[in-house]
Amino acid sequence: METKKLRSHIGADGVLQIQTFTALKDTLVEVVVIVQPLPDTEAALAEEAQSRCNAWGKKVTKESIGNAIAKMQQLRREVALDKMSVRSMIDEGRRF
């Protein structure tokens, strides 16, 4: 079984023409065609930009991303260990 995804244009006459190559020759096949109109490109991009949400379902904006980065940097400063603490932990680990 082969699955192919194609994009095509339906003309003003309403006729969809599909031409594709296949490895199958001289055999009976079943073909399933699903026709789904594509949205206007500009409208789709605008809608996609508006519909982005984070894991909690809140809208994602430049401001919310900036706030998240600032919070991560603050957390890093709060939990960071100084070099001497890391050295002592390594030395202590070697004793066991």
N, C-alpha and C positions, 0 to 999 in steps of 0.2 A: 504494500500500500504506500502510495506517495501522498504527501500533503504539500500543497503549494499555496502560497499567499501572494496574490497579485493585486496591483492597482490598475485600474482602467478608467476610461472616460466614456460615459454614455452620451452620445450625440443628441442633437435636437430631435432626431427621428425616434428616440427612445430605444434604439437597438444597442445591445451590449455585444461586442465582438471579443471573443477570447481566443488567443492563439498561444499555445505553449508546447514545448518539446517534452517528450517522455521516453523513458527507456522501453516501455511496453510497445509491442508491435503486433499487429494482426491478432488482436484478442478482444474479447468482450469486457467492457469495464462499466462501472457505475460511477457517475460524476455527481457530486453535490455542490451546488453553487449557493452561496449566501451573499446577497447584495445588501450592503450597508452604506448609506451615504456618509461621506466624510464631512466634518464640519468645516466652516470657513477657517482658513489657517490663522488669520489675525484674531478672530473671535475665540478660537480654541486656545491660543497662547494666552490671551487675556484671562480666560476662564481658568486655565491651569494655574496661572500666577495667583489668582484670587483664592483658589480652593486648597492651597497648601496648609496643612494642619500638623501640629506636632503630635507626639504620642498621647497627650492628654486631651486632644481634640481642640486645642486653642489655635487660632490663626497664627501663622508664621509671618513675621515682618522683619525688616532690617533692624528695627529697634529691639524686637524680642531676641533676635540672634545675637545682637551686641550685648544685651543683658545676660544672656546665657554664657557667652564667652567671658564676660567680666566676672560672673559668679564662679566659673571654673578656675579662673586665674586666682581669685580670692581664696578658694578652697585649696589650691595648690600651695599658696603662701602659708595658710594655716596649718597644713599637715606636713609641710616640708621639714626634712631633717637636715641639721647642719652636718658638715663633713666629718666632724669629730664623732658625732653620734653614730654615723654609719660605720666609721672605722672601728669603734668600740663594739658594735654589734657583730661585725665580721670577726674580730678577735675573739669575742665571747663564743661565737658559733664554732670556732675551731677547737675550743676546749672540750666540746661534747663529742 
